[in-house]
Amino acid sequence: MRVGATLQTEHYKAESFIGMLEAWTGRLKAEAAKHPRVAWTATGLILLIFLVWALKPGTNQHTGRMGMNAAVPVVVATVEKGDIDVVLNALGTVTPPATVTVKPQVSGQLTQIAFSEGQTVKKGDFLAEIDPRPFQAALDQARGTLLRDQAVLRNAELDLERYRTLMAQDSISRQTLDAQASLVRQTQGTVKSDEATVETASLNLEYCHIVSPIDGRVGLRQVDLGNYVQVGATAGIVVVTQLQPITVLFAIPEDSLPAVMKRLQSGAALPAIAYDRSQTTKLATGVLATVDNQIDTTTGTVKLRAQFANEDNSLFPNQFVNIELTVDTEENATIASTAAIQRGAPGTFVYVVDSENTVHVRPIKLGVTEGERVAIVSGLAPGEKIVIDGTDKLREGAKVTIPTASSSKTAALGTGDQQAQKKHKGRHKKPTTDQTEQ
């Protein structure tokens, strides 16, 4: 109302002044013929007065002052009390616990392939067969030799019993008895050798029937049906890779190792979450399985292995993933939105909105960060409102306006489902040295 009245007054003054100028101009035209020099002097004076009037502070200046003092629209969030996870982020590679290249243990022609490429197999499942006929023949021959030598041994043992009876009757010499005893022992050795030959032939025959040594998934076939395979060949018949469970190898800085070891020694199971390359899709949830026994001096990191059930086969061998390892949880922490954090001459600070919608610069000290949430060590209290959008035009003591809840982000920082959706976004990290000092 006050601004409107001021504008009407200034408009009336302008119309009056213009009317005066028109009257003076008419008089100057009448006098110009009589006194030319006086007319030109009066015209210059009128123009000077008009210029001064145009430049004097007026309605525009008043309107400018009103614009500078106008409230700035902002979006706020409420500082809350809650739990926040201490999370380590790392780049990892999916590594199967076992990868076996199935190679022939006997040489021969490949007569049967019983698997399909990409098939899931169990330990002991039939995969392929090498022509068993030569090995069956060798086994039969070994068994025949064993039977013959067993018969020779039995006859030698009977002769030894007779020689012992005759020796008791003093019917033969001691030399004859000793020679027969030596023959029995020699034949016993031959039988033992024959038994070993039979076992070897039986094992070679068993090797013709090739089975999977582990549970897993078979890859592409390396040898086609009908080829002659040999022992010691570089390429096997197929590669079987274990997928369930599966592991991920990743590395963390050596400075983070003490916290991890402390939790492991206390018997805690540290959750590990695997995300895709862009860190937007959650792939699997597992636990930390083990820590390497030494630090890599070239990188200053230590390797860790996390294990995942991988029941849906979402993790694939050699796949690149992002790992989030939850080391600990800070309970009852003061939590604020990371969008509110500002850095400048005061250090790390936020804009706090009081009950009169006036903002104040508040220096703070940061704790751990989890996605879009950050723990506040000092400087803020739960329930306070902080500006998360529209900070560009703010200064100490500025007035602000807060949009209605339906069109703003005034909802409290994510709890429940909202936190779960935001939890994997961004990098989760501990406070840097600069943040801690400030």
C-alpha positions in Angstrom: 0.0 0.0 0.0 2.8 2.4 1.0 4.7 1.7 -2.2 1.5 2.3 -4.4 0.9 5.7 -2.7 4.5 6.7 -3.2 4.3 5.9 -6.9 1.1 7.9 -7.4 2.7 10.9 -5.7 5.8 10.8 -7.9 3.6 10.4 -11.0 1.6 13.5 -10.1 4.8 15.5 -9.5 6.1 14.5 -12.9 2.9 15.6 -14.7 3.0 19.0 -12.9 6.6 19.5 -13.8 6.0 18.7 -17.5 3.1 21.1 -17.5 5.3 23.9 -16.2 7.9 23.1 -18.9 5.3 23.4 -21.6 4.1 26.8 -20.3 7.7 28.1 -20.2 8.4 26.8 -23.7 5.4 28.7 -25.0 6.5 32.0 -23.3 10.1 31.5 -24.7 8.7 31.2 -28.3 6.9 34.6 -27.8 10.0 36.3 -26.4 12.5 34.7 -28.8 11.8 37.3 -31.5 12.4 40.3 -29.1 15.4 38.9 -27.0 17.2 36.0 -28.7 20.1 35.8 -26.3 17.8 35.8 -23.2 15.7 33.0 -24.9 18.7 30.7 -25.4 19.9 31.3 -21.8 16.5 30.4 -20.4 16.3 27.3 -22.6 19.6 26.0 -21.2 18.5 26.7 -17.7 15.3 24.7 -18.2 17.1 21.7 -19.6 19.5 21.7 -16.7 16.6 21.8 -14.2 14.9 18.8 -16.1 18.1 16.8 -16.0 18.5 17.3 -12.2 14.9 16.3 -11.7 15.3 13.1 -13.8 18.4 12.0 -11.8 17.2 12.8 -8.3 16.3 9.8 -6.0 12.7 8.9 -6.4 10.3 6.1 -7.0 12.9 3.9 -8.8 15.3 4.2 -5.9 12.6 3.4 -3.4 11.6 0.4 -5.4 15.2 -0.8 -5.5 15.5 -0.6 -1.8 12.4 -2.7 -1.4 13.8 -5.3 -3.8 17.1 -5.6 -1.9 15.2 -6.2 1.4 12.8 -8.7 -0.1 12.8 -12.2 1.4 14.7 -14.9 -0.5 12.8 -18.2 -1.2 14.7 -21.2 0.0 14.3 -25.0 0.6 15.1 -26.2 4.1 15.6 -29.6 5.8 15.4 -30.5 9.5 18.4 -31.7 11.5 17.6 -35.1 13.0 18.9 -37.6 15.5 19.6 -41.1 14.3 22.0 -43.9 13.4 24.6 -43.5 10.6 26.8 -46.2 9.2 30.6 -46.0 8.9 31.1 -47.3 5.4 34.2 -48.0 3.3 34.0 -47.8 -0.5 36.2 -49.9 -2.7 36.5 -51.2 -6.3 36.3 -54.9 -6.5 36.5 -57.8 -8.9 34.2 -60.9 -8.8 36.4 -63.9 -8.2 35.1 -67.5 -8.1 36.3 -69.7 -5.2 37.3 -72.4 -7.6 38.0 -72.6 -11.4 38.9 -76.0 -12.8 40.2 -76.8 -16.3 39.0 -80.4 -17.0 41.9 -82.2 -18.7 42.2 -85.8 -19.8 44.3 -88.1 -17.5 44.6 -90.7 -20.2 45.2 -90.4 -23.9 42.6 -91.6 -26.4 39.8 -90.6 -28.7 37.0 -88.5 -27.4 33.9 -90.6 -28.0 31.2 -88.8 -26.0 30.4 -85.3 -24.8 27.6 -85.2 -22.2 27.4 -81.5 -21.3 25.9 -78.4 -22.9 27.9 -75.2 -23.0 26.8 -73.0 -20.1 25.2 -75.9 -18.2 25.2 -75.9 -14.4 26.6 -79.1 -13.1 27.1 -80.8 -9.7 30.2 -82.5 -8.5 30.5 -86.0 -10.0 28.2 -85.2 -13.0 29.3 -87.0 -16.2 31.0 -84.7 -18.7 32.7 -86.7 -21.4 34.2 -90.1 -22.2 37.4 -91.3 -23.9 37.3 -94.6 -25.8 37.6 -97.2 -22.9 38.3 -100.3 -25.0 42.1 -100.3 -24.9 42.1 -99.7 -21.2 39.5 -102.4 -20.6 41.8 -104.8 -22.5 44.8 -103.8 -20.4 42.8 -104.4 -17.2 41.8 -107.9 -18.4 45.4 -108.7 -19.2 46.6 -107.6 -15.8 44.0 -109.6 -14.0 45.0 -112.7 -16.0 48.7 -112.3 -15.1 47.7 -111.8 -11.4 45.7 -115.1 -11.5 48.7 -117.0 -13.0 51.2 -115.7 -10.5 48.8 -116.4 -7.6 48.6 -120.0 -8.7 52.4 -120.2 -8.9 52.6 -118.7 -5.4 50.1 -121.3 -4.0 52.2 -124.2 -5.5 55.4 -122.8 -4.0 53.8 -122.5 -0.6 52.7 -126.1 -0.7 56.2 -127.3 -1.7 57.6 -125.3 1.2 55.3 -127.1 3.7 56.4 -130.5 2.3 60.1 -129.5 2.5 59.6 -128.5 6.1 58.2 -132.0 6.9 61.0 -133.7 5.1 63.5 -131.5 6.9 62.1 -132.6 10.2 62.6 -136.2 9.2 66.1 -135.3 8.1 65.3 -136.4 4.5 66.5 -133.2 2.7 69.2 -130.7 3.2 68.8 -127.3 4.8 69.9 -125.6 1.5 66.9 -127.1 -0.3 64.5 -125.8 2.3 66.0 -122.3 2.2 65.8 -122.2 -1.6 62.1 -123.1 -1.5 61.4 -120.4 1.1 63.1 -117.8 -1.0 61.1 -118.9 -4.1 57.9 -118.4 -2.1 58.9 -114.8 -1.1 59.9 -114.1 -4.7 56.5 -115.2 -6.0 54.7 -113.2 -3.3 56.5 -110.1 -4.7 55.4 -110.9 -8.2 51.8 -111.2 -7.0 52.0 -107.8 -5.3 53.3 -106.3 -8.5 50.4 -107.9 -10.5 47.9 -106.5 -8.0 49.3 -103.0 -8.5 49.1 -103.4 -12.3 45.5 -104.4 -12.0 44.8 -101.3 -9.9 46.5 -99.0 -12.4 44.6 -100.5 -15.3 41.4 -100.1 -13.4 42.2 -96.5 -12.6 43.0 -95.7 -16.2 39.7 -97.2 -17.2 37.9 -95.0 -14.7 39.7 -92.0 -16.1 38.0 -92.6 -19.4 34.8 -91.6 -17.7 35.3 -87.8 -17.1 33.2 -86.2 -14.4 32.9 -82.7 -12.9 35.3 -82.2 -10.0 33.2 -79.3 -8.5 29.8 -77.7 -8.5 29.6 -74.9 -11.0 28.9 -73.8 -14.5 30.7 -75.2 -17.6 32.1 -72.8 -20.2 32.6 -73.2 -23.9 33.8 -76.6 -25.2 37.6 -76.6 -25.9 37.7 -79.9 -27.8 35.3 -81.3 -30.3 33.9 -84.8 -30.4 36.2 -87.4 -32.1 39.5 -85.6 -31.4 42.4 -87.5 -30.0 43.2 -86.0 -26.6 46.5 -86.5 -24.8 47.7 -86.3 -21.2 49.5 -82.9 -20.6 47.8 -81.0 -23.3 47.6 -77.2 -22.6 44.0 -76.8 -23.4 41.5 -79.0 -21.5 38.1 -80.3 -22.5 36.2 -77.6 -20.7 36.5 -75.2 -17.8 34.1 -75.4 -14.8 33.7 -72.3 -12.6 32.1 -72.3 -9.2 29.4 -69.5 -8.9 27.5 -70.3 -5.7 28.8 -69.0 -3.4 31.1 -66.5 -5.1 33.6 -64.0 -3.7 34.7 -60.4 -4.5 38.3 -59.2 -4.0 38.8 -55.6 -3.2 41.4 -53.4 -1.5 41.1 -50.8 1.3 43.7 -48.2 2.5 46.0 -49.5 5.2 44.7 -46.6 7.5 41.3 -48.3 7.5 42.6 -51.7 8.4 42.7 -51.3 12.3 39.0 -50.5 12.5 38.2 -53.5 10.3 40.4 -55.9 12.3 39.0 -54.7 15.6 35.5 -55.5 14.5 36.5 -58.9 13.1 38.4 -59.9 16.3 35.3 -59.0 18.3 33.4 -61.6 16.2 31.3 -59.2 14.2 30.1 -60.1 10.8 30.7 -57.0 8.6 28.0 -56.6 5.8 29.2 -56.0 2.3 27.0 -54.8 -0.6 28.0 -55.1 -4.2 26.8 -52.4 -6.7 27.2 -52.2 -10.4 29.8 -50.2 -12.3 27.7 -47.0 -12.1 26.9 -47.6 -8.4 23.2 -47.2 -9.0 22.0 -50.9 -9.0 22.4 -53.1 -6.0 23.6 -56.5 -7.1 24.1 -58.7 -4.0 24.5 -58.6 -0.2 27.2 -60.6 1.6 29.7 -60.6 4.4 33.4 -60.0 4.8 35.1 -63.4 4.6 38.8 -62.8 5.2 41.6 -60.3 5.1 45.0 -60.8 3.4 48.0 -61.4 5.6 50.1 -58.5 4.4 49.9 -54.9 3.1 50.9 -54.1 -0.5 53.7 -51.7 0.0 53.5 -50.3 -3.6 49.9 -49.1 -3.1 49.5 -48.9 0.6 46.4 -51.1 0.5 45.4 -54.5 1.9 43.2 -57.0 0.0 39.9 -58.3 1.5 37.6 -61.0 0.3 33.8 -60.8 0.7 31.5 -63.8 0.1 28.1 -63.7 -1.6 25.5 -66.4 -1.9 24.8 -65.4 -5.5 21.6 -67.4 -5.7 20.3 -65.4 -8.6 23.7 -65.4 -10.4 23.8 -61.6 -10.4 27.6 -61.7 -9.9 29.7 -63.0 -12.7 33.3 -64.0 -12.6 35.8 -61.1 -13.4 32.9 -58.6 -13.2 33.8 -55.1 -12.0 31.7 -54.0 -9.0 31.7 -51.3 -6.3 31.8 -52.6 -2.7 30.4 -50.9 0.3 31.7 -52.4 3.5 29.9 -51.4 6.7 32.5 -51.2 9.4 30.5 -49.8 12.3 27.3 -47.8 13.1 27.3 -44.5 15.0 24.2 -44.5 17.1 22.2 -41.3 18.1 24.2 -39.1 15.9 23.2 -35.6 14.8 22.5 -35.9 11.1 22.1 -33.3 8.4 21.8 -33.2 4.7 25.0 -32.9 2.7 23.3 -30.4 0.4 23.3 -27.9 3.2 27.1 -28.0 3.7 28.9 -24.8 2.6 32.6 -23.9 2.6 34.1 -20.5 2.7 35.8 -17.9 4.9 34.2 -19.2 8.1 35.3 -22.7 7.2 32.6 -25.4 7.0 29.2 -23.9 7.8 25.5 -24.0 7.2 22.7 -21.5 7.0 20.4 -22.0 9.9 16.8 -20.6 9.7 15.3 -19.3 13.1 11.7 -18.9 14.1 11.5 -15.5 12.4 12.7 -16.9 9.0 16.0 -15.2 9.4 19.2 -17.0 8.4 22.4 -17.2 10.4 25.8 -18.5 9.4 26.7 -21.4 11.7 30.2 -23.0 11.6 30.1 -26.8 12.1 32.4 -29.8 12.4 31.6 -32.8 10.2 31.7 -36.5 11.1 31.3 -39.5 8.8 29.3 -39.2 5.6 26.8 -41.8 4.3 25.3 -40.9 0.9 23.3 -37.7 1.2 23.6 -37.7 5.0 26.4 -36.5 7.2 27.0 -36.7 10.9 27.5 -33.4 12.7 30.1 -33.5 15.5 29.3 -30.0 16.7 27.5 -26.8 15.7 24.0 -28.1 15.2 21.2 -29.5 17.3 18.3 -31.8 16.3 15.2 -30.0 15.2 17.0 -27.0 13.7 16.2 -26.0 10.1 19.0 -25.6 7.6 19.0 -24.3 4.1 19.6 -27.0 1.4 18.7 -25.0 -1.7 18.8 -21.3 -2.6 22.0 -20.4 -0.7 23.5 -18.3 -3.5 21.7 -15.1 -2.4 21.9 -15.6 1.3 24.0 -13.6 3.8 24.0 -13.3 7.6 20.6 -11.9 8.8 18.8 -12.3 5.5 15.1 -12.9 5.5 13.8 -16.0 3.7 10.5 -17.6 2.7 9.9 -21.3 2.9 7.6 -22.9 0.2 4.8 -25.1 1.3 5.5 -28.7 2.1 3.8 -29.9 -1.1 6.2 -28.1 -3.4 9.5 -28.2 -1.4 11.9 -30.6 0.1 11.2 -29.8 3.7 10.7 -33.4 4.6 13.0 -34.6 7.3 16.2 -36.3 6.2 15.6 -39.8 4.9 14.4 -42.4 7.4 13.0 -45.8 6.6 12.3 -46.4 2.9 13.6 -43.0 1.7 17.0 -43.7 3.4 17.1 -47.1 1.8 16.6 -45.6 -1.7 19.3 -43.0 -1.2 21.8 -45.1 0.8 23.8 -46.3 -2.2 24.2 -43.0 -3.9 27.4 -41.1 -3.8 30.6 -42.0 -2.0 30.5 -42.9 1.7 33.6 -41.8 3.5 35.0 -40.7 6.7 35.7 -36.9 7.2 38.8 -35.6 5.6 41.5 -34.0 7.6 40.5 -30.5 6.5 36.9 -31.1 7.6 38.0 -32.4 10.9 40.2 -29.5 11.7 37.5 -27.0 10.9 
